[in-house]
Amino acid sequence: MANFSKAIGITLQHEGYYSNVEGDLGGETYRGVSRKWNPGWLGWSIVDREKRQNGGKLTKNYKIEDDDLTYFIEQIYKEKYWMSLSLDER
């Protein structure tokens, strides 16, 4: 049986933190979650709060230390990708 905890750990080793690179089709992203494709993701409220606290902008690969954000990252990966592929059953 596939193991989500192991898979998310490996996945996040390859994803950066904050990014908003001109020309990137996904636009603004955090840990691989694109605002363009996931505009209602709950993590954006935490990212936006961090941006406000930093003058409206974050640098590339800026890391936000927030337990709720970590939870929301894991939750979206599990719901959108893991569960949609029924990986718990493999």
N, CA, C and O atoms as CSV, one atom per row, in Angstrom:
chain,resi,resn,atom,element,x,y,z
A,1,MET,N,N,0.842,-1.186,0.000
A,1,MET,CA,C,0.000,0.000,0.000
A,1,MET,C,C,0.887,1.249,0.000
A,1,MET,O,O,1.894,1.307,0.706
A,2,ALA,N,N,0.503,2.235,-0.792
A,2,ALA,CA,C,1.249,3.483,-0.893
A,2,ALA,C,C,1.165,4.252,0.427
A,2,ALA,O,O,0.200,4.105,1.176
A,3,ASN,N,N,2.169,5.063,0.701
A,3,ASN,CA,C,2.266,5.781,1.965
A,3,ASN,C,C,2.290,7.284,1.695
A,3,ASN,O,O,3.270,7.802,1.160
A,4,PHE,N,N,1.215,7.986,2.064
A,4,PHE,CA,C,1.120,9.420,1.791
A,4,PHE,C,C,2.213,10.208,2.507
A,4,PHE,O,O,2.816,11.099,1.909
A,5,SER,N,N,2.477,9.900,3.761
A,5,SER,CA,C,3.483,10.657,4.519
A,5,SER,C,C,4.846,10.596,3.844
A,5,SER,O,O,5.546,11.605,3.760
A,6,LYS,N,N,5.218,9.427,3.370
A,6,LYS,CA,C,6.498,9.288,2.674
A,6,LYS,C,C,6.469,10.051,1.346
A,6,LYS,O,O,7.428,10.742,1.001
A,7,ALA,N,N,5.377,9.923,0.612
A,7,ALA,CA,C,5.268,10.572,-0.690
A,7,ALA,C,C,5.278,12.099,-0.576
A,7,ALA,O,O,5.931,12.771,-1.375
A,8,ILE,N,N,4.568,12.650,0.402
A,8,ILE,CA,C,4.537,14.111,0.534
A,8,ILE,C,C,5.904,14.623,0.964
A,8,ILE,O,O,6.318,15.703,0.544
A,9,GLY,N,N,6.603,13.870,1.790
A,9,GLY,CA,C,7.950,14.259,2.192
A,9,GLY,C,C,8.887,14.352,1.000
A,9,GLY,O,O,9.654,15.307,0.880
A,10,ILE,N,N,8.825,13.367,0.124
A,10,ILE,CA,C,9.665,13.359,-1.073
A,10,ILE,C,C,9.260,14.502,-2.010
A,10,ILE,O,O,10.116,15.205,-2.548
A,11,THR,N,N,7.966,14.676,-2.198
A,11,THR,CA,C,7.460,15.733,-3.082
A,11,THR,C,C,7.932,17.109,-2.626
A,11,THR,O,O,8.414,17.905,-3.431
A,12,LEU,N,N,7.791,17.384,-1.333
A,12,LEU,CA,C,8.127,18.716,-0.832
A,12,LEU,C,C,9.627,18.972,-0.794
A,12,LEU,O,O,10.050,20.122,-0.680
A,13,GLN,N,N,10.438,17.922,-0.888
A,13,GLN,CA,C,11.886,18.121,-1.018
A,13,GLN,C,C,12.216,18.768,-2.367
A,13,GLN,O,O,13.266,19.390,-2.531
A,14,HIS,N,N,11.302,18.609,-3.328
A,14,HIS,CA,C,11.543,19.117,-4.685
A,14,HIS,C,C,10.761,20.395,-4.987
A,14,HIS,O,O,10.921,20.980,-6.059
A,15,GLU,N,N,9.938,20.820,-4.074
A,15,GLU,CA,C,9.178,22.054,-4.257
A,15,GLU,C,C,9.806,23.148,-3.413
A,15,GLU,O,O,10.193,22.919,-2.267
A,16,GLY,N,N,9.904,24.320,-3.982
A,16,GLY,CA,C,10.418,25.451,-3.229
A,16,GLY,C,C,9.333,26.026,-2.327
A,16,GLY,O,O,8.308,25.391,-2.079
A,17,TYR,N,N,9.572,27.216,-1.851
A,17,TYR,CA,C,8.597,27.893,-0.999
A,17,TYR,C,C,7.861,28.919,-1.868
A,17,TYR,O,O,7.199,28.524,-2.828
A,18,TYR,N,N,7.949,30.184,-1.579
A,18,TYR,CA,C,7.198,31.187,-2.333
A,18,TYR,C,C,7.864,31.481,-3.675
A,18,TYR,O,O,9.089,31.543,-3.781
A,19,SER,N,N,7.037,31.657,-4.682
A,19,SER,CA,C,7.543,32.040,-6.004
A,19,SER,C,C,6.472,32.817,-6.755
A,19,SER,O,O,5.286,32.492,-6.686
A,20,ASN,N,N,6.900,33.835,-7.462
A,20,ASN,CA,C,6.014,34.585,-8.336
A,20,ASN,C,C,6.862,35.118,-9.488
A,20,ASN,O,O,7.131,36.315,-9.591
A,21,VAL,N,N,7.269,34.197,-10.341
A,21,VAL,CA,C,8.198,34.498,-11.423
A,21,VAL,C,C,7.426,34.879,-12.685
A,21,VAL,O,O,6.535,34.151,-13.122
A,22,GLU,N,N,7.776,36.018,-13.258
A,22,GLU,CA,C,7.142,36.455,-14.503
A,22,GLU,C,C,7.336,35.388,-15.577
A,22,GLU,O,O,8.438,34.870,-15.760
A,23,GLY,N,N,6.270,35.071,-16.276
A,23,GLY,CA,C,6.325,34.078,-17.332
A,23,GLY,C,C,5.981,32.662,-16.885
A,23,GLY,O,O,5.764,31.786,-17.722
A,24,ASP,N,N,5.927,32.429,-15.571
A,24,ASP,CA,C,5.549,31.114,-15.060
A,24,ASP,C,C,4.044,30.958,-15.262
A,24,ASP,O,O,3.266,31.772,-14.764
A,25,LEU,N,N,3.632,29.931,-15.978
A,25,LEU,CA,C,2.213,29.746,-16.291
A,25,LEU,C,C,1.335,29.583,-15.056
A,25,LEU,O,O,0.151,29.917,-15.095
A,26,GLY,N,N,1.894,29.078,-13.967
A,26,GLY,CA,C,1.118,28.911,-12.729
A,26,GLY,C,C,0.993,30.190,-11.938
A,26,GLY,O,O,0.175,30.293,-11.023
A,27,GLY,N,N,1.814,31.174,-12.296
A,27,GLY,CA,C,1.793,32.430,-11.563
A,27,GLY,C,C,2.341,32.258,-10.158
A,27,GLY,O,O,3.303,31.521,-9.941
A,28,GLU,N,N,1.733,32.929,-9.225
A,28,GLU,CA,C,2.167,32.885,-7.832
A,28,GLU,C,C,1.975,31.474,-7.271
A,28,GLU,O,O,0.911,30.876,-7.430
A,29,THR,N,N,3.005,30.953,-6.619
A,29,THR,CA,C,2.920,29.607,-6.038
A,29,THR,C,C,3.552,29.578,-4.655
A,29,THR,O,O,4.413,30.391,-4.317
A,30,TYR,N,N,3.098,28.628,-3.882
A,30,TYR,CA,C,3.726,28.325,-2.595
A,30,TYR,C,C,3.774,26.822,-2.442
A,30,TYR,O,O,2.737,26.158,-2.452
A,31,ARG,N,N,4.974,26.282,-2.301
A,31,ARG,CA,C,5.211,24.838,-2.166
A,31,ARG,C,C,4.574,24.048,-3.309
A,31,ARG,O,O,4.105,22.927,-3.113
A,32,GLY,N,N,4.562,24.636,-4.491
A,32,GLY,CA,C,4.030,23.972,-5.673
A,32,GLY,C,C,2.539,24.166,-5.888
A,32,GLY,O,O,1.990,23.682,-6.878
A,33,VAL,N,N,1.877,24.868,-4.975
A,33,VAL,CA,C,0.449,25.139,-5.104
A,33,VAL,C,C,0.295,26.467,-5.828
A,33,VAL,O,O,0.735,27.503,-5.329
A,34,SER,N,N,-0.318,26.444,-6.989
A,34,SER,CA,C,-0.465,27.621,-7.828
A,34,SER,C,C,-1.754,28.375,-7.501
A,34,SER,O,O,-2.830,27.783,-7.415
A,35,ARG,N,N,-1.627,29.685,-7.320
A,35,ARG,CA,C,-2.832,30.492,-7.072
A,35,ARG,C,C,-3.752,30.469,-8.289
A,35,ARG,O,O,-4.975,30.474,-8.147
A,36,LYS,N,N,-3.167,30.442,-9.478
A,36,LYS,CA,C,-3.970,30.435,-10.702
A,36,LYS,C,C,-4.880,29.210,-10.763
A,36,LYS,O,O,-6.047,29.316,-11.140
A,37,TRP,N,N,-4.349,28.061,-10.395
A,37,TRP,CA,C,-5.113,26.811,-10.487
A,37,TRP,C,C,-5.827,26.451,-9.193
A,37,TRP,O,O,-6.677,25.561,-9.180
A,38,ASN,N,N,-5.487,27.138,-8.101
A,38,ASN,CA,C,-6.089,26.853,-6.790
A,38,ASN,C,C,-6.429,28.158,-6.069
A,38,ASN,O,O,-5.940,28.391,-4.964
A,39,PRO,N,N,-7.256,29.009,-6.674
A,39,PRO,CA,C,-7.498,30.329,-6.085
A,39,PRO,C,C,-8.220,30.291,-4.733
A,39,PRO,O,O,-8.088,31.229,-3.948
A,40,GLY,N,N,-8.966,29.248,-4.451
A,40,GLY,CA,C,-9.699,29.164,-3.196
A,40,GLY,C,C,-8.964,28.433,-2.084
A,40,GLY,O,O,-9.528,28.207,-1.013
A,41,TRP,N,N,-7.712,28.061,-2.327
A,41,TRP,CA,C,-6.927,27.319,-1.329
A,41,TRP,C,C,-6.794,28.138,-0.055
A,41,TRP,O,O,-6.454,29.320,-0.108
A,42,LEU,N,N,-7.059,27.522,1.086
A,42,LEU,CA,C,-7.036,28.221,2.367
A,42,LEU,C,C,-5.661,28.774,2.736
A,42,LEU,O,O,-5.567,29.725,3.512
A,43,GLY,N,N,-4.613,28.199,2.199
A,43,GLY,CA,C,-3.262,28.675,2.493
A,43,GLY,C,C,-2.978,30.074,1.989
A,43,GLY,O,O,-2.089,30.754,2.502
A,44,TRP,N,N,-3.735,30.515,0.974
A,44,TRP,CA,C,-3.463,31.853,0.434
A,44,TRP,C,C,-3.707,32.955,1.457
A,44,TRP,O,O,-3.054,33.997,1.397
A,45,SER,N,N,-4.623,32.755,2.387
A,45,SER,CA,C,-4.850,33.795,3.403
A,45,SER,C,C,-3.605,33.976,4.271
A,45,SER,O,O,-3.302,35.092,4.694
A,46,ILE,N,N,-2.887,32.891,4.537
A,46,ILE,CA,C,-1.662,32.976,5.331
A,46,ILE,C,C,-0.543,33.605,4.502
A,46,ILE,O,O,0.209,34.441,5.004
A,47,VAL,N,N,-0.432,33.209,3.245
A,47,VAL,CA,C,0.576,33.809,2.360
A,47,VAL,C,C,0.312,35.309,2.215
A,47,VAL,O,O,1.240,36.115,2.287
A,48,ASP,N,N,-0.950,35.680,2.011
A,48,ASP,CA,C,-1.298,37.097,1.847
A,48,ASP,C,C,-1.014,37.894,3.119
A,48,ASP,O,O,-0.559,39.036,3.047
A,49,ARG,N,N,-1.278,37.303,4.268
A,49,ARG,CA,C,-0.970,37.981,5.536
A,49,ARG,C,C,0.539,38.227,5.649
A,49,ARG,O,O,0.971,39.304,6.060
A,50,GLU,N,N,1.321,37.233,5.287
A,50,GLU,CA,C,2.783,37.364,5.326
A,50,GLU,C,C,3.249,38.452,4.353
A,50,GLU,O,O,4.158,39.221,4.666
A,51,LYS,N,N,2.628,38.511,3.186
A,51,LYS,CA,C,2.974,39.559,2.222
A,51,LYS,C,C,2.679,40.941,2.796
A,51,LYS,O,O,3.498,41.851,2.674
A,52,ARG,N,N,1.517,41.103,3.419
A,52,ARG,CA,C,1.165,42.398,4.018
A,52,ARG,C,C,2.185,42.803,5.081
A,52,ARG,O,O,2.553,43.973,5.186
A,53,GLN,N,N,2.635,41.833,5.861
A,53,GLN,CA,C,3.602,42.120,6.926
A,53,GLN,C,C,4.987,42.437,6.375
A,53,GLN,O,O,5.850,42.927,7.104
A,54,ASN,N,N,5.200,42.163,5.102
A,54,ASN,CA,C,6.497,42.407,4.463
A,54,ASN,C,C,6.382,43.426,3.332
A,54,ASN,O,O,7.080,43.321,2.323
A,55,GLY,N,N,5.516,44.394,3.499
A,55,GLY,CA,C,5.403,45.474,2.530
A,55,GLY,C,C,4.724,45.095,1.220
A,55,GLY,O,O,4.888,45.784,0.214
A,56,GLY,N,N,3.962,44.005,1.226
A,56,GLY,CA,C,3.196,43.618,0.052
A,56,GLY,C,C,3.912,42.682,-0.899
A,56,GLY,O,O,3.373,42.333,-1.949
A,57,LYS,N,N,5.126,42.269,-0.544
A,57,LYS,CA,C,5.896,41.435,-1.458
A,57,LYS,C,C,6.746,40.438,-0.668
A,57,LYS,O,O,7.206,40.726,0.437
A,58,LEU,N,N,6.943,39.257,-1.265
A,58,LEU,CA,C,7.848,38.271,-0.690
A,58,LEU,C,C,8.937,37.969,-1.704
A,58,LEU,O,O,8.700,38.011,-2.911
A,59,THR,N,N,10.112,37.671,-1.221
A,59,THR,CA,C,11.213,37.311,-2.103
A,59,THR,C,C,11.060,35.871,-2.585
A,59,THR,O,O,10.348,35.075,-1.973
A,60,LYS,N,N,11.726,35.550,-3.672
A,60,LYS,CA,C,11.681,34.199,-4.209
A,60,LYS,C,C,12.195,33.209,-3.167
A,60,LYS,O,O,13.226,33.433,-2.533
A,61,ASN,N,N,11.468,32.125,-3.004
A,61,ASN,CA,C,11.784,31.025,-2.095
A,61,ASN,C,C,11.659,31.423,-0.626
A,61,ASN,O,O,12.271,30.801,0.242
A,62,TYR,N,N,10.867,32.459,-0.346
A,62,TYR,CA,C,10.604,32.889,1.025
A,62,TYR,C,C,9.834,31.796,1.753
A,62,TYR,O,O,8.817,31.313,1.255
A,63,LYS,N,N,10.310,31.410,2.918
A,63,LYS,CA,C,9.686,30.345,3.699
A,63,LYS,C,C,8.825,30.940,4.804
A,63,LYS,O,O,9.282,31.773,5.586
A,64,ILE,N,N,7.586,30.503,4.855
A,64,ILE,CA,C,6.659,30.952,5.889
A,64,ILE,C,C,6.557,29.847,6.938
A,64,ILE,O,O,6.194,28.711,6.632
A,65,GLU,N,N,6.884,30.200,8.174
A,65,GLU,CA,C,6.802,29.252,9.288
A,65,GLU,C,C,5.409,29.362,9.911
A,65,GLU,O,O,5.145,30.287,10.680
A,66,ASP,N,N,4.533,28.438,9.589
A,66,ASP,CA,C,3.165,28.477,10.096
A,66,ASP,C,C,2.591,27.063,10.054
A,66,ASP,O,O,2.508,26.459,8.984
A,67,ASP,N,N,2.196,26.535,11.204
A,67,ASP,CA,C,1.681,25.164,11.275
A,67,ASP,C,C,0.406,24.983,10.458
A,67,ASP,O,O,0.210,23.936,9.840
A,68,ASP,N,N,-0.461,25.991,10.449
A,68,ASP,CA,C,-1.689,25.882,9.651
A,68,ASP,C,C,-1.364,25.804,8.167
A,68,ASP,O,O,-1.989,25.036,7.435
A,69,LEU,N,N,-0.400,26.584,7.719
A,69,LEU,CA,C,-0.007,26.561,6.317
A,69,LEU,C,C,0.546,25.186,5.944
A,69,LEU,O,O,0.238,24.660,4.875
A,70,THR,N,N,1.349,24.614,6.810
A,70,THR,CA,C,1.875,23.266,6.574
A,70,THR,C,C,0.723,22.268,6.434
A,70,THR,O,O,0.744,21.408,5.553
A,71,TYR,N,N,-0.268,22.385,7.296
A,71,TYR,CA,C,-1.441,21.510,7.230
A,71,TYR,C,C,-2.183,21.700,5.900
A,71,TYR,O,O,-2.553,20.722,5.250
A,72,PHE,N,N,-2.396,22.945,5.502
A,72,PHE,CA,C,-3.129,23.219,4.256
A,72,PHE,C,C,-2.377,22.694,3.034
A,72,PHE,O,O,-2.996,22.242,2.071
A,73,ILE,N,N,-1.044,22.754,3.069
A,73,ILE,CA,C,-0.243,22.220,1.968
A,73,ILE,C,C,-0.460,20.719,1.860
A,73,ILE,O,O,-0.752,20.202,0.781
A,74,GLU,N,N,-0.317,20.028,2.975
A,74,GLU,CA,C,-0.497,18.579,2.966
A,74,GLU,C,C,-1.926,18.211,2.568
A,74,GLU,O,O,-2.140,17.247,1.832
A,75,GLN,N,N,-2.889,18.970,3.049
A,75,GLN,CA,C,-4.298,18.702,2.749
A,75,GLN,C,C,-4.587,18.810,1.251
A,75,GLN,O,O,-5.267,17.945,0.700
A,76,ILE,N,N,-4.091,19.845,0.585
A,76,ILE,CA,C,-4.399,20.000,-0.837
A,76,ILE,C,C,-3.731,18.912,-1.663
A,76,ILE,O,O,-4.328,18.405,-2.613
A,77,TYR,N,N,-2.503,18.546,-1.316
A,77,TYR,CA,C,-1.845,17.467,-2.042
A,77,TYR,C,C,-2.619,16.154,-1.861
A,77,TYR,O,O,-2.799,15.391,-2.810
A,78,LYS,N,N,-3.066,15.909,-0.642
A,78,LYS,CA,C,-3.787,14.659,-0.395
A,78,LYS,C,C,-5.119,14.644,-1.131
A,78,LYS,O,O,-5.448,13.657,-1.789
A,79,GLU,N,N,-5.886,15.715,-1.030
A,79,GLU,CA,C,-7.219,15.750,-1.643
A,79,GLU,C,C,-7.171,15.800,-3.167
A,79,GLU,O,O,-7.883,15.053,-3.838
A,80,LYS,N,N,-6.328,16.685,-3.716
A,80,LYS,CA,C,-6.332,16.885,-5.171
A,80,LYS,C,C,-5.590,15.811,-5.947
A,80,LYS,O,O,-5.947,15.498,-7.082
A,81,TYR,N,N,-4.567,15.253,-5.340
A,81,TYR,CA,C,-3.718,14.332,-6.097
A,81,TYR,C,C,-3.752,12.907,-5.545
A,81,TYR,O,O,-3.969,11.965,-6.308
A,82,TRP,N,N,-3.545,12.730,-4.264
A,82,TRP,CA,C,-3.480,11.401,-3.668
A,82,TRP,C,C,-4.831,10.694,-3.724
A,82,TRP,O,O,-4.941,9.589,-4.255
A,83,MET,N,N,-5.844,11.331,-3.179
A,83,MET,CA,C,-7.173,10.702,-3.111
A,83,MET,C,C,-7.807,10.572,-4.498
A,83,MET,O,O,-8.494,9.590,-4.778
A,84,SER,N,N,-7.577,11.555,-5.358
A,84,SER,CA,C,-8.186,11.503,-6.693
A,84,SER,C,C,-7.651,10.329,-7.509
A,84,SER,O,O,-8.307,9.860,-8.439
A,85,LEU,N,N,-6.457,9.857,-7.155
A,85,LEU,CA,C,-5.868,8.704,-7.828
A,85,LEU,C,C,-6.053,7.405,-7.029
A,85,LEU,O,O,-5.539,6.352,-7.407
A,86,SER,N,N,-6.795,7.502,-5.921
A,86,SER,CA,C,-7.067,6.336,-5.045
A,86,SER,C,C,-5.771,5.642,-4.612
A,86,SER,O,O,-5.698,4.413,-4.592
A,87,LEU,N,N,-4.763,6.424,-4.269
A,87,LEU,CA,C,-3.467,5.841,-3.936
A,87,LEU,C,C,-3.464,5.081,-2.615
A,87,LEU,O,O,-2.589,4.243,-2.393
A,88,ASP,N,N,-4.418,5.353,-1.740
A,88,ASP,CA,C,-4.500,4.580,-0.492
A,88,ASP,C,C,-4.863,3.116,-0.785
A,88,ASP,O,O,-4.629,2.235,0.042
A,89,GLU,N,N,-5.416,2.876,-1.926
A,89,GLU,CA,C,-5.845,1.527,-2.286
A,89,GLU,C,C,-4.789,0.751,-3.061
A,89,GLU,O,O,-5.009,-0.410,-3.407
A,90,ARG,N,N,-3.673,1.357,-3.332
A,90,ARG,CA,C,-2.630,0.688,-4.140
A,90,ARG,C,C,-1.539,0.145,-3.274
A,90,ARG,O,O,-0.585,-0.445,-3.780
